[in-house]
């Protein structure tokens, strides 16, 4: 299987995992998978001289592929802080939110037209002197999956431009079990 095919499979399997977790209402695990995948995609897309995923690679990928549509009312640092909270303690609190450099994300389900959700969206930013920001899970999932599709297209251009990108991808995907 070529790197193009492996990359396609990896992207599709990531979106499938997100969809399954969403449908099963396993939202904590859903966030773990999304944030972990962003770490991986950010590393894949980072400078070839870079040899690991970092806060910078995560935030660059988020800015380029998730926050490009202005649907989500969060910053790349808010998402990085949320990632740290979810992956390290499974909470919304992180070192960044404790230092007031990022807002704690409060996740909600539903459509913006729902009166109760409208109220939550209005009230959340006012909690604890504006230390919180709301994020609708459905919108986050949608923007993440749209980001994967855009990234996949962009990265295939990199793959065809330089063999070093292909080597990096091979190294990252070598431990993946990709069903043919």
Steps between C-alpha positions, in 0.01 A plus 500: 500500500639842405546789740211677325272203570625462858446869562148480356423200721638672808290812435185296430550281805545809717173646371328160543620480863368851565164413344464177700587670829260785424216264409559297817500821707852427628593866509799482735663237280399698191694802627804284580503365143451844343771667705741211452435498124567874482834436672582240233380708205683805633822303523454350152450849358782669693841597367706202391769602749250449783513157662204509740151633559492821705257766610613703202435221246158436657405869494627552146286212373196622694536853362547379144241223486238547773476870582519614136119520467428710812221260605652423838529777756830380647867574444780262410635548853157420651501173303859422601412561865188284461712226345736514797211485746322215324808286432670553838213517749181451298378842618460841340764649728862531389812686604408761239152558640639517853733779385218673308686471169221285349133450569354175625281345233154388609356248254134497403278281284224621275407752238553873544126548446414309821388759761682323785822480301467866405485581872809286576690666215410840640577421865818289467736789414383683812594219740789585735583835346506377140732204561282262294394470140233275347557247223223303333624145451315451168668809356841393633464155343387650169785752485754235600385264224496781245852583616614142439363508144674829425823384665495173308479690172775746599731231634479290184657794318787493750533123454542541127746788537770346721586142604581621853127551565439142392773375735349694790156360426635144476665539840179625658266248339724192534332400827147552372281203423340607178234262372525449127 
